[in-house]
Amino acid sequence: MTASAAVLSAAVTAPAVKAKSFAARYGILCAVLLLAAAVRLPLAFWPNINHADEIYQYLEPAWRLLGHEGVVTWEWRDGIRSWFLPTLFAGPVALGDWLAPGGWGAFVVPRLLVGLASLSIVVTAWHFGARISRAHAIVTALAAAVWFELVYFAPHTLSEPLATAIILPAALLLTGELSRNRLFIGGALLALAFVWRFQYAPACAVFVLGACLRDLRNALPLIGGGCVALAIAAGIDVAHGSTPFAWLVQNIQQNLLHDRASEFGVAPAFAYVHLTSILWSGATLLMFLALWRGWRHVPLLIVAAIVNVAFHSMIVHKEYRFIFLSIVLLIIAAGLGSGDWVQMMRRQRAWRVSALPVVCAGWVLLSLGLSGATYIMRDNWMRGTGEARLAAELDADPDLCGLALYGMHDPFLPGRGQLAVGRPVYSFYPADPLAKGQLPALVKQHERGFNRIIGPLSLASELPANFSRRTCALTSHEMTACVFVRHGACDLAAASPFGINAVLVRLNY
């Protein structure tokens, strides 16, 4: 073969070899990612709500940034929220409203974005496992792809899943071979996560300390990356007319000094451990055994998870989503530990081929079994779907010209911007100081401003006689709520002190 022919042959075969090498190395990861996407992304269309915050703290402010009216809660009136995430969501909300006007698109497209962001957890899990073996990579990535808690939270537009989706890559960068670029990017990601969910700062500090203890000189690129991210966040604050990080000061003042968060419920210090043991139920022992094996691979992940749970346990107001970061860290550590089981089983001739499929199948079966095994998870999957049914009817109602909420100030419905574009929303709530126990008379007095009411079926007798019941659904508060209809138009010029935002101000909600 001539020299030129050899060169030509090498030029032709080199791309094929590289493609084959890439497929051999990442083909399984791509398959797991496709599985994770197939599980997560359809849930963006399933209208369950984990917490009203995913609408009123993120999607509603994003809607208002687009120039529309929307519901303004006390957090935004008191300035305790950063504009970063609403600004991030504004684009997807606008795109969704363009694709499907009337509210549904503006709700779904941001959820698709968050679901896609959650795939970073699966990629990170793979690379943590790849540091040990191919089997560890497969098992850990599959666990992150299918575990029911990770799947459940994936599409919800909350700060916890989004912050976790960037903390995990930062943890990967800061626990492997370090370089200035890795430290810089890791510091930037952790600082960004701090802005999105500053309560995760103690857990983030574990990874920062871990990198700095290896070499104090690592602090400089870490700080440099963090400063860049914080500068971007400060710029967003300024763009919205706020003093940089004034929201952080106000948040700490309201929730720590004035204990405002406790108004929304309190729980004992052991609540998170107790709830996790209920959700994991029979798998708890297996999880502990896997974590015991995983400790030798990723001790910092387990330490960060424990620190995060401990910090949130000291805060009296508790919600399970607050420790989502810990759940993800523990699942990855347990996945790595179960990868050890694959290696142990392969030492036996009978398990040499089937060890990996058996362990992977175990993760899938456990996840499927636990995803609806407890009342808590069944409630989570259905939470908000009744309200969504009522909202869908109103969205499709061409005669709707004004909506009143009766006896329920927080129905988890998409707010003014998402539900009744260009149409007023009123609220008649017993705790409103202006109501003074006269709700039936007030609704009759102000009914010219609305021709649809959503209220509990049990209070139907208090509504004006010209409102007839149409559709009912079981709501997240375990009560049956219905749409009540009055035929005729609305007097939109009629002034009323019961606009939803005015009521929220009086209730300080």
C-alpha positions as CSV (number, residue, x, y, z in Angstrom):
1,M,0.0,0.0,0.0
2,T,1.3,3.4,-0.9
3,A,1.8,6.1,1.6
4,S,-1.0,8.2,0.1
5,A,-3.4,5.2,0.2
6,A,-2.5,4.6,3.9
7,V,-3.2,8.2,4.7
8,L,-6.5,8.1,2.9
9,S,-7.5,4.8,4.6
10,A,-6.7,6.3,8.0
11,A,-8.7,9.4,7.2
12,V,-11.7,7.3,6.3
13,T,-11.5,4.9,9.2
14,A,-10.7,7.4,12.0
15,P,-14.1,9.0,12.2
16,A,-15.7,5.5,12.2
17,V,-13.4,4.4,15.0
18,K,-14.2,7.6,17.0
19,A,-17.9,7.2,16.5
20,K,-17.7,3.5,17.6
21,S,-15.7,4.5,20.6
22,F,-18.2,7.2,21.5
23,A,-21.1,4.8,21.1
24,A,-19.4,2.2,23.3
25,R,-18.6,4.8,26.0
26,Y,-21.8,6.8,26.0
27,G,-24.4,4.7,24.3
28,I,-25.8,3.3,27.5
29,L,-25.8,6.8,29.1
30,C,-27.8,8.1,26.1
31,A,-30.3,5.2,26.6
32,V,-30.7,5.9,30.3
33,L,-31.2,9.6,29.5
34,L,-33.9,8.8,27.0
35,L,-35.6,6.6,29.6
36,A,-35.4,9.5,32.1
37,A,-36.8,11.9,29.6
38,A,-39.6,9.5,28.7
39,V,-40.5,9.2,32.4
40,R,-40.2,12.9,33.3
41,L,-41.3,15.0,30.4
42,P,-44.9,13.7,30.0
43,L,-45.4,14.6,33.7
44,A,-45.1,18.3,32.6
45,F,-48.6,17.8,31.2
46,W,-50.0,16.1,34.3
47,P,-51.5,19.1,36.2
48,N,-50.6,18.1,39.7
49,I,-49.2,20.8,42.1
50,N,-46.7,20.1,44.8
51,H,-47.1,23.6,46.3
52,A,-48.8,26.9,45.4
53,D,-45.3,28.5,45.3
54,E,-44.6,26.9,41.9
55,I,-47.3,29.2,40.5
56,Y,-47.5,32.2,42.7
57,Q,-43.8,32.7,43.4
58,Y,-42.4,31.9,39.9
59,L,-44.9,31.6,37.0
60,E,-47.2,34.5,38.1
61,P,-44.3,36.9,38.6
62,A,-42.9,35.8,35.2
63,W,-46.3,36.5,33.7
64,R,-46.3,40.0,35.2
65,L,-42.8,40.6,33.8
66,L,-44.4,40.2,30.4
67,G,-46.7,43.2,31.1
68,H,-49.8,41.3,32.3
69,E,-51.6,41.6,35.6
70,G,-51.2,38.8,38.1
71,V,-51.6,37.7,41.6
72,V,-49.1,39.4,44.0
73,T,-48.5,37.4,47.2
74,W,-47.0,38.8,50.5
75,E,-43.5,37.5,49.6
76,W,-43.4,39.8,46.6
77,R,-45.0,42.7,48.4
78,D,-42.4,42.4,51.2
79,G,-39.6,41.9,48.7
80,I,-38.2,38.7,50.0
81,R,-37.9,36.9,46.7
82,S,-35.2,37.2,44.0
83,W,-36.3,38.1,40.5
84,F,-33.8,35.7,39.0
85,L,-36.0,32.7,38.6
86,P,-39.1,34.6,37.4
87,T,-36.8,36.3,34.9
88,L,-35.6,32.9,33.8
89,F,-39.1,31.6,33.4
90,A,-40.4,34.7,31.5
91,G,-39.2,33.3,28.2
92,P,-40.7,29.9,28.5
93,V,-44.0,31.4,29.9
94,A,-44.1,33.7,26.8
95,L,-43.4,30.9,24.4
96,G,-46.0,28.7,26.1
97,D,-48.6,31.4,25.9
98,W,-47.8,31.9,22.2
99,L,-48.1,28.2,21.5
100,A,-51.3,27.7,23.5
101,P,-52.9,30.9,24.6
102,G,-55.2,31.1,27.6
103,G,-53.0,29.7,30.3
104,W,-52.2,26.0,29.6
105,G,-49.1,26.6,27.5
106,A,-47.7,29.1,30.0
107,F,-48.0,26.4,32.6
108,V,-46.6,23.4,30.6
109,V,-43.6,24.9,28.8
110,P,-41.8,26.0,32.0
111,R,-42.4,22.6,33.5
112,L,-40.8,21.0,30.4
113,L,-37.8,23.2,30.9
114,V,-37.4,22.1,34.6
115,G,-37.9,18.5,33.6
116,L,-35.1,18.8,31.0
117,A,-32.9,20.5,33.6
118,S,-33.4,17.5,36.0
119,L,-31.6,15.3,33.5
120,S,-28.3,16.9,34.7
121,I,-28.8,14.8,37.8
122,V,-28.8,11.6,35.7
123,V,-25.7,12.7,33.8
124,T,-23.9,13.6,37.0
125,A,-24.8,10.2,38.6
126,W,-23.3,8.4,35.6
127,H,-20.0,10.3,35.9
128,F,-19.8,9.6,39.6
129,G,-20.2,5.9,38.9
130,A,-17.8,6.0,35.9
131,R,-15.0,7.0,38.3
132,I,-15.3,3.4,39.7
133,S,-16.6,1.1,37.0
134,R,-19.0,0.8,34.1
135,A,-21.4,-1.2,36.2
136,H,-21.4,1.6,38.9
137,A,-22.1,4.2,36.2
138,I,-25.1,2.2,34.8
139,V,-26.7,1.4,38.2
140,T,-26.3,4.9,39.6
141,A,-27.5,6.7,36.5
142,L,-30.5,4.3,36.3
143,A,-31.3,4.9,40.0
144,A,-31.3,8.6,39.4
145,A,-33.4,8.2,36.3
146,V,-36.2,6.2,37.8
147,W,-36.3,6.8,41.6
148,F,-39.9,8.0,42.3
149,E,-39.0,11.1,44.4
150,L,-36.7,12.4,41.7
151,V,-39.3,11.7,39.0
152,Y,-42.1,13.3,41.0
153,F,-40.3,16.6,41.6
154,A,-38.7,16.8,38.1
155,P,-41.4,19.0,36.4
156,H,-42.3,21.2,39.3
157,T,-41.3,24.9,38.9
158,L,-39.8,25.2,42.3
159,S,-36.4,26.5,43.4
160,E,-35.4,23.2,45.1
161,P,-35.3,21.0,41.9
162,L,-33.6,23.7,39.9
163,A,-31.0,24.4,42.5
164,T,-30.3,20.7,42.9
165,A,-29.9,20.3,39.1
166,I,-26.8,22.6,39.3
167,I,-25.5,21.7,42.7
168,L,-24.9,18.1,41.5
169,P,-22.6,19.0,38.6
170,A,-20.8,21.4,40.9
171,A,-20.3,18.5,43.4
172,L,-19.0,16.3,40.6
173,L,-16.5,19.0,39.5
174,L,-15.3,19.7,43.1
175,T,-14.8,16.0,44.2
176,G,-12.7,14.8,41.3
177,E,-9.4,15.9,39.8
178,L,-9.3,19.6,40.4
179,S,-8.2,22.3,37.9
180,R,-8.7,26.0,37.8
181,N,-11.5,25.7,35.3
182,R,-13.3,23.1,37.3
183,L,-13.0,25.1,40.4
184,F,-14.2,28.3,38.7
185,I,-17.3,26.6,37.1
186,G,-18.0,24.7,40.4
187,G,-17.9,28.0,42.3
188,A,-20.2,29.7,39.8
189,L,-22.8,26.9,39.9
190,L,-22.8,26.8,43.7
191,A,-23.2,30.6,43.9
192,L,-26.1,30.4,41.4
193,A,-27.7,27.6,43.5
194,F,-27.3,29.9,46.5
195,V,-29.3,32.7,44.8
196,W,-32.0,30.3,43.7
197,R,-32.3,28.5,47.1
198,F,-30.1,30.1,49.7
199,Q,-31.2,27.6,52.3
200,Y,-28.9,25.1,50.6
201,A,-25.9,27.1,51.5
202,P,-24.8,24.8,54.3
203,A,-24.8,21.8,52.0
204,C,-22.9,23.8,49.3
205,A,-20.4,24.7,51.9
206,V,-19.5,21.1,52.4
207,F,-18.2,20.8,48.8
208,V,-16.4,24.2,49.1
209,L,-14.6,23.1,52.3
210,G,-13.8,19.7,50.8
211,A,-12.1,21.4,47.8
212,C,-10.3,24.0,50.0
213,L,-9.0,21.5,52.5
214,R,-7.2,19.7,49.7
215,D,-5.4,22.9,48.9
216,L,-6.1,26.4,50.2
217,R,-5.1,27.8,46.8
218,N,-8.3,26.3,45.4
219,A,-10.3,29.0,47.2
220,L,-9.3,31.7,44.7
221,P,-10.9,30.2,41.5
222,L,-13.9,29.1,43.6
223,I,-14.4,32.6,44.8
224,G,-13.8,34.0,41.3
225,G,-16.6,31.8,39.8
226,G,-18.9,32.6,42.7
227,C,-18.4,36.3,42.2
228,V,-19.3,36.1,38.5
229,A,-22.6,34.3,39.3
230,L,-23.4,36.7,42.2
231,A,-22.7,39.7,39.9
232,I,-25.2,38.4,37.4
233,A,-27.8,38.0,40.1
234,A,-27.1,41.5,41.4
235,G,-27.5,42.8,37.9
236,I,-30.9,41.2,37.6
237,D,-31.9,42.8,40.9
238,V,-30.8,46.2,39.6
239,A,-32.6,45.7,36.3
240,H,-35.8,45.2,38.3
241,G,-35.3,48.3,40.4
242,S,-34.2,46.6,43.6
243,T,-31.1,46.9,45.7
244,P,-28.8,43.9,45.1
245,F,-29.6,41.1,47.5
246,A,-32.0,43.2,49.5
247,W,-34.5,40.3,49.1
248,L,-32.1,38.1,51.0
249,V,-31.9,40.4,53.9
250,Q,-35.7,40.8,53.9
251,N,-36.2,37.0,53.7
252,I,-34.0,36.3,56.7
253,Q,-35.6,39.2,58.6
254,Q,-39.2,38.0,57.9
255,N,-38.6,34.2,58.4
256,L,-36.0,34.1,61.1
257,L,-36.5,37.3,63.1
258,H,-40.3,37.6,62.7
259,D,-40.8,33.8,62.3
260,R,-43.3,34.4,59.5
261,A,-42.8,31.0,58.0
262,S,-44.2,29.3,61.1
263,E,-47.6,30.8,60.3
264,F,-47.9,28.2,57.5
265,G,-47.3,25.2,59.8
266,V,-44.8,23.8,62.2
267,A,-43.3,20.3,62.6
268,P,-40.9,18.6,65.1
269,A,-37.2,18.3,64.4
270,F,-37.4,14.6,63.5
271,A,-40.2,15.2,60.9
272,Y,-37.9,14.8,57.8
273,V,-36.4,11.5,59.0
274,H,-39.9,10.2,59.9
275,L,-41.4,11.2,56.6
276,T,-38.5,9.7,54.6
277,S,-38.8,6.4,56.5
278,I,-42.5,6.3,55.6
279,L,-41.9,7.0,51.9
280,W,-39.1,4.5,51.7
281,S,-41.0,2.1,54.0
282,G,-39.7,-1.5,53.3
283,A,-36.8,-0.2,51.3
284,T,-35.3,1.8,54.2
285,L,-33.0,-1.0,55.4
286,L,-31.8,-1.7,51.9
287,M,-31.1,1.9,51.4
288,F,-29.0,2.1,54.6
289,L,-27.0,-0.9,53.5
290,A,-26.4,0.6,50.1
291,L,-25.4,4.0,51.7
292,W,-23.0,2.1,54.0
293,R,-21.3,0.8,50.9
294,G,-21.5,4.1,49.1
295,W,-19.8,6.0,51.9
296,R,-16.4,4.8,50.8
297,H,-17.0,6.2,47.3
298,V,-18.6,9.6,48.0
299,P,-18.5,10.5,51.7
300,L,-18.9,14.2,50.9
301,L,-22.2,13.6,49.2
302,I,-23.6,11.8,52.3
303,V,-22.2,14.5,54.6
304,A,-23.8,17.3,52.5
305,A,-27.1,15.4,52.6
306,I,-27.0,15.1,56.4
307,V,-26.0,18.7,56.9
308,N,-28.9,19.8,54.7
309,V,-31.4,17.7,56.6
310,A,-30.0,18.9,59.9
311,F,-30.2,22.6,58.9
312,H,-33.7,22.3,57.7
313,S,-34.7,20.3,60.8
314,M,-33.8,23.3,62.9
315,I,-36.4,25.4,61.0
316,V,-39.9,24.9,62.5
317,H,-41.7,25.2,59.2
318,K,-41.0,22.0,57.2
319,E,-42.0,20.8,53.7
320,Y,-40.6,17.7,52.2
321,R,-39.5,19.6,49.1
322,F,-37.0,21.5,51.2
323,I,-34.7,18.5,51.5
324,F,-35.0,17.4,47.9
325,L,-31.2,18.0,47.5
326,S,-30.6,15.5,50.3
327,I,-32.8,12.9,48.7
328,V,-30.9,13.2,45.4
329,L,-27.5,13.0,47.1
330,L,-28.5,9.9,49.1
331,I,-29.9,8.2,46.0
332,I,-26.7,8.7,44.1
333,A,-24.6,7.5,47.0
334,A,-26.9,4.4,47.4
335,G,-26.6,3.8,43.7
336,L,-22.8,3.7,44.0
337,G,-23.1,1.4,46.9
338,S,-25.4,-1.0,45.0
339,G,-22.8,-1.0,42.2
340,D,-20.5,-2.7,44.7
341,W,-23.2,-5.4,45.1
342,V,-22.9,-6.0,41.3
343,Q,-19.2,-6.6,41.6
344,M,-19.6,-8.9,44.7
345,M,-22.3,-10.9,42.9
346,R,-20.1,-11.3,39.8
347,R,-17.6,-13.2,41.8
348,Q,-20.0,-16.1,41.8
349,R,-20.2,-17.9,38.5
350,A,-24.0,-18.1,38.6
351,W,-24.4,-14.3,38.8
352,R,-21.6,-13.3,36.5
353,V,-24.0,-12.3,33.7
354,S,-27.2,-11.5,35.6
355,A,-25.8,-9.5,38.5
356,L,-26.1,-6.1,36.7
357,P,-29.6,-6.7,35.3
358,V,-30.8,-8.0,38.7
359,V,-29.6,-4.9,40.6
360,C,-31.0,-2.5,38.0
361,A,-34.3,-4.3,38.0
362,G,-34.3,-4.0,41.8
363,W,-34.1,-0.2,41.5
364,V,-36.9,0.0,39.0
365,L,-39.2,-2.3,40.9
366,L,-38.6,-0.5,44.2
367,S,-39.3,2.8,42.6
368,L,-42.5,1.6,41.0
369,G,-43.6,-0.1,44.2
370,L,-43.0,3.0,46.4
371,S,-44.3,5.6,44.0
372,G,-47.8,5.0,45.1
373,A,-47.5,2.8,48.1
374,T,-48.2,5.4,50.7
375,Y,-51.1,7.8,51.1
376,I,-48.6,10.7,51.0
377,M,-47.4,9.8,47.5
378,R,-50.9,9.1,46.2
379,D,-51.9,12.5,47.5
380,N,-48.9,14.1,45.9
381,W,-49.6,12.6,42.5
382,M,-53.2,13.9,42.6
383,R,-52.7,17.1,44.4
384,G,-54.1,20.0,42.4
385,T,-55.6,17.9,39.6
386,G,-59.2,18.7,40.8
387,E,-58.4,22.4,40.6
388,A,-56.9,21.9,37.2
389,R,-60.1,20.3,36.0
390,L,-62.1,23.4,37.2
391,A,-59.5,25.7,35.6
392,A,-59.7,23.8,32.3
393,E,-63.5,24.3,32.2
394,L,-63.1,28.1,32.8
395,D,-60.3,28.3,30.3
396,A,-62.6,26.9,27.7
397,D,-65.6,29.0,28.7
398,P,-66.1,31.8,26.2
399,D,-68.7,33.5,28.3
400,L,-66.5,34.0,31.4
401,C,-66.1,37.7,32.0
402,G,-65.2,37.7,35.7
403,L,-64.4,35.1,38.4
404,A,-65.0,35.0,42.1
405,L,-63.4,32.7,44.6
406,Y,-65.8,32.0,47.5
407,G,-64.6,30.7,50.8
408,M,-61.2,29.6,49.4
409,H,-58.4,32.1,49.0
410,D,-55.8,29.6,47.9
411,P,-57.3,27.0,45.6
412,F,-54.0,26.3,43.8
413,L,-55.5,27.4,40.6
414,P,-53.3,29.2,38.2
415,G,-53.6,32.9,39.1
416,R,-55.1,35.9,37.3
417,G,-52.6,35.9,34.5
418,Q,-52.8,32.1,33.7
419,L,-56.6,31.7,34.2
420,A,-58.6,34.8,33.3
421,V,-56.5,36.8,30.9
422,G,-58.0,40.3,30.8
423,R,-60.8,39.4,33.2
424,P,-60.9,40.3,36.9
425,V,-60.7,37.8,39.7
426,Y,-62.3,38.5,43.0
427,S,-62.0,36.8,46.4
428,F,-64.6,36.5,49.1
429,Y,-62.9,34.9,52.1
430,P,-64.2,34.6,55.7
431,A,-61.0,35.9,57.3
432,D,-61.1,39.1,55.3
433,P,-61.6,41.9,57.8
434,L,-63.8,43.7,55.3
435,A,-66.2,40.7,55.1
436,K,-67.2,40.7,58.7
437,G,-69.2,37.5,58.4
438,Q,-71.3,38.9,55.6
439,L,-70.1,36.9,52.7
440,P,-73.5,35.9,51.2
441,A,-74.7,39.5,51.2
442,L,-71.4,40.8,49.8
443,V,-71.4,38.3,46.9
444,K,-74.9,39.4,46.0
445,Q,-73.9,43.0,46.2
446,H,-70.9,42.7,44.0
447,E,-72.1,40.0,41.6
448,R,-72.3,42.4,38.6
449,G,-68.5,42.1,38.3
450,F,-68.4,38.3,37.7
451,N,-70.5,35.6,36.2
452,R,-68.5,32.6,37.5
453,I,-67.8,31.5,41.1
454,I,-65.5,28.7,42.4
455,G,-66.5,27.7,45.9
456,P,-67.0,24.7,48.2
457,L,-70.1,22.6,47.4
458,S,-71.0,22.8,51.1
459,L,-71.4,26.5,50.8
460,A,-73.6,26.4,47.7
461,S,-76.7,27.6,49.6
462,E,-74.9,30.9,50.5
463,L,-74.5,31.9,46.8
464,P,-77.0,34.0,44.9
465,A,-79.9,32.0,43.5
466,N,-79.1,32.9,39.9
467,F,-75.8,31.0,40.1
468,S,-76.2,27.3,39.2
469,R,-73.8,24.5,39.8
470,R,-71.9,23.1,36.9
471,T,-68.7,21.1,37.4
472,C,-67.3,19.8,40.7
473,A,-64.0,18.3,41.7
474,L,-62.2,17.1,44.8
475,T,-59.6,19.7,45.7
476,S,-56.2,19.5,47.4
477,H,-57.8,20.5,50.7
478,E,-60.0,17.4,50.7
479,M,-63.1,19.4,49.9
480,T,-65.4,19.3,46.9
481,A,-65.3,22.6,45.0
482,C,-67.6,23.6,42.1
483,V,-68.0,26.1,39.3
484,F,-71.2,28.1,39.7
485,V,-72.5,29.9,36.6
486,R,-74.6,33.0,36.2
487,H,-75.8,33.8,32.7
488,G,-75.3,37.3,31.4
489,A,-72.4,39.8,31.1
490,C,-70.3,41.5,33.7
491,D,-70.1,45.2,34.6
492,L,-66.3,45.5,34.4
493,A,-66.5,49.2,35.3
494,A,-68.1,48.4,38.7
495,A,-65.6,49.2,41.5
496,S,-65.1,46.5,44.1
497,P,-62.8,46.3,47.1
498,F,-62.7,42.5,46.8
499,G,-60.2,42.2,43.9
500,I,-58.0,39.2,44.8
501,N,-54.8,41.3,45.3
502,A,-56.7,43.8,47.6
503,V,-57.9,40.8,49.7
504,L,-54.5,39.3,49.9
505,V,-53.1,42.6,51.2
506,R,-55.8,42.8,53.9
507,L,-55.1,39.1,54.9
508,N,-51.3,39.7,54.6
509,Y,-51.1,36.6,52.4
